[in-house]
């Protein structure tokens, strides 16, 4: 898949599912339908930049490769991300 096609899919999903405010009117800026699994071998600096970039986009499900591999069932976020990757 080309990068432009991937970016178009991400934009379409974000436009359709981004939540600016919750039911009580509080600003939440959440994008819970897309997640990211980060690498376990990155430096602290790279991890911090990745975290800031992901949160800036509003992505909620985020986990680390090592977190997923060291748990029997993975964390809830990792399980969501993994299942969505394999549903396609």
C-alpha positions as CSV (number, residue, x, y, z in Angstrom):
1,X,0.0,0.0,0.0
2,X,1.3,3.4,-0.9
3,X,1.8,6.0,1.8
4,X,-0.8,8.4,0.3
5,X,-3.4,5.6,0.3
6,X,-2.6,4.8,3.9
7,X,-2.8,8.5,4.9
8,X,-6.2,8.8,3.1
9,X,-7.6,5.9,5.1
10,X,-6.3,7.4,8.3
11,X,-7.8,10.8,7.5
12,X,-11.2,9.3,6.5
13,X,-11.3,7.3,9.8
14,X,-10.3,10.3,11.9
15,X,-12.9,12.6,10.2
16,X,-15.6,10.0,10.8
17,X,-14.7,9.0,14.4
18,X,-12.9,11.9,16.1
19,X,-14.7,13.0,19.3
20,X,-14.1,16.6,20.3
21,X,-16.5,16.8,23.3
22,X,-18.0,14.1,25.6
23,X,-21.7,14.0,26.5
24,X,-21.2,16.6,29.3
25,X,-19.6,19.1,26.9
26,X,-16.1,18.6,28.2
27,X,-13.3,18.8,25.6
28,X,-11.7,15.4,25.2
29,X,-10.2,15.3,21.6
30,X,-10.3,11.5,21.2
31,X,-9.7,9.2,18.2
32,X,-10.3,5.8,19.6
33,X,-10.9,3.8,16.4
34,X,-7.2,3.8,15.4
35,X,-4.3,2.6,17.5
36,X,-0.6,2.3,17.4
37,X,1.9,-0.3,18.6
38,X,5.3,1.3,19.2
39,X,8.7,-0.4,19.0
40,X,10.3,-1.7,22.2
41,X,13.9,-1.0,21.1
42,X,13.6,2.8,20.7
43,X,15.4,5.3,22.8
44,X,13.7,7.4,25.5
45,X,13.8,10.4,23.3
46,X,12.2,8.6,20.3
47,X,9.5,7.1,22.7
48,X,8.7,10.6,24.0
49,X,8.4,12.1,20.5
50,X,6.2,9.1,19.4
51,X,4.0,9.5,22.5
52,X,3.6,13.3,21.9
53,X,2.8,12.8,18.2
54,X,0.3,10.0,18.8
55,X,-1.5,12.0,21.6
56,X,-1.4,15.2,19.4
57,X,-3.5,13.3,16.8
58,X,-5.9,12.2,19.6
59,X,-5.1,8.5,19.3
60,X,-6.1,6.7,22.5
61,X,-5.2,3.0,22.0
62,X,-1.4,2.9,22.2
63,X,0.9,0.1,23.5
64,X,4.5,-1.0,23.3
65,X,5.7,-4.2,21.5
66,X,7.4,-5.4,24.7
67,X,4.2,-4.8,26.7
68,X,2.3,-7.0,24.3
69,X,4.9,-9.8,24.1
70,X,5.4,-10.1,27.8
71,X,1.8,-10.5,28.8
72,X,-0.2,-13.7,28.2
73,X,-3.1,-11.9,26.6
74,X,-1.5,-8.5,26.1
75,X,-3.0,-5.2,27.4
76,X,-6.5,-4.1,26.4
77,X,-5.1,-1.5,24.1
78,X,-2.7,-4.0,22.4
79,X,-5.5,-6.6,22.0
80,X,-7.7,-4.0,20.3
81,X,-4.9,-2.9,18.0
82,X,-3.9,-6.5,17.2
83,X,-7.5,-7.6,16.5
84,X,-8.1,-4.6,14.2
85,X,-4.9,-5.3,12.2
86,X,-6.0,-8.9,11.6
87,X,-9.6,-8.1,10.8
88,X,-8.6,-6.4,7.5
